[in-house]
């Protein structure tokens, strides 16, 4: 995906299963699977400015009903807590997908039609 040319690689399968809270999962990804992040983000598969979003369907906030999905954001130097353009690209991807194995809570999305009124 991309947002006005800023690329975001969205990883929705194939990343190893992580455990714990979202922050614990990020720590686990950093300590045990950083070699995968490097392969995804850096040349020859990516480039210096590549950003990534690893979809995490199960987090503490998903389980409590406060979120529909979790995400680990990545870039060429490691993991980050968020990225604006990657969030926009991920949001578009999640709205467009109807694959419940990718986004299990997809059918719970409800549009706010009042926000579209002119």
Order of alpha helices (4+ residues) and beta strands (2+ residues): beta-beta-alpha-alpha-beta-alpha-beta-beta-alpha
